[in-house]
Amino acid sequence: MTVKYLALYSCFALVACNGSNVNEKIQHASEKAGQAVSEVAKGVSKGVKSSYEINITKTDSNALKAVDIGKIILKSKDGTDNMLSIYFIFNKDFSRKILLKAYDNKGLEMGRSSQLVKGKKEEARFIDFIFDKRTNIDNDSKITIE
């Protein structure tokens, strides 16, 4: 519902009052308008959040079969959006150096980060990958894991 329609709705509610229970009707109309604005705000927030979801592509799937990737969080560390916290779920005992590569929207590589990732079967935890402070990971960036 747009703001224009919210204003019209409020005006119709005021006209319908006819002098009796004016305060109650104004309050009811205000509550309805507030609910509509709240729903619009929730939708915008959800859209913004989903547009910033980070997707990682496994390039060496055989070597990474022992792990699954859960939640991915983008943070800033001495730079701008240059740190990925990745939740690793270990399906088997695992010990391997993991390399992440970040690419911009034109496919140009813009950063690398590696960590030794270790875990026992049934364990899970976040592991941070920090890129150079000049690497700015955006919603249209591509991340690969090797």
C-alpha positions, 0 to 999 in steps of 0.5 A, spaced: 500 500 500 503 506 497 503 512 502 498 516 497 493 510 498 494 510 506 492 518 506 486 517 502 484 511 507 485 516 513 481 521 509 475 516 508 476 514 515 475 521 518 469 523 513 465 516 515 466 519 523 459 523 523 461 526 529 460 520 533 466 516 536 470 520 532 476 519 537 475 511 536 475 511 529 481 516 528 485 511 532 482 505 528 484 508 522 491 510 524 492 503 527 490 500 520 495 506 516 500 504 521 500 496 520 500 498 512 506 502 513 509 496 518 508 491 512 511 495 507 517 496 511 518 489 513 518 487 505 523 493 503 527 490 509 527 483 507 528 485 499 534 488 501 537 483 506 536 477 500 539 482 495 546 482 499 546 474 500 553 471 499 553 465 494 560 461 494 561 456 489 565 450 490 570 449 484 573 442 487 567 439 489 571 432 490 576 435 495 570 439 499 565 433 500 567 432 507 564 439 509 557 443 508 557 450 508 551 453 512 550 461 514 555 466 511 556 473 514 559 479 511 563 483 515 568 489 515 575 488 518 580 494 517 576 495 511 570 495 507 566 488 507 572 484 506 571 479 511 567 472 510 565 468 516 563 461 514 559 456 518 563 449 516 559 443 517 564 437 518 561 430 515 567 427 516 574 428 519 577 434 515 584 438 515 585 442 509 587 449 507 581 452 504 582 458 499 577 463 497 577 468 491 573 474 490 571 476 483 567 483 482 561 484 477 566 484 471 569 477 473 576 480 475 579 477 481 579 482 486 582 478 492 584 472 496 584 469 503 586 462 505 585 458 512 587 452 514 580 449 516 580 443 521 574 439 524 572 432 526 566 429 524 559 432 526 563 438 528 561 445 526 563 452 527 564 459 524 571 460 520 573 467 518 576 469 512 579 476 511 581 479 505 585 485 503 582 491 506 582 494 499 577 488 497 570 490 497 565 484 497 558 487 494 552 483 493 554 482 485 561 479 487 562 472 486 566 468 491 569 461 489 572 456 494 577 451 493 
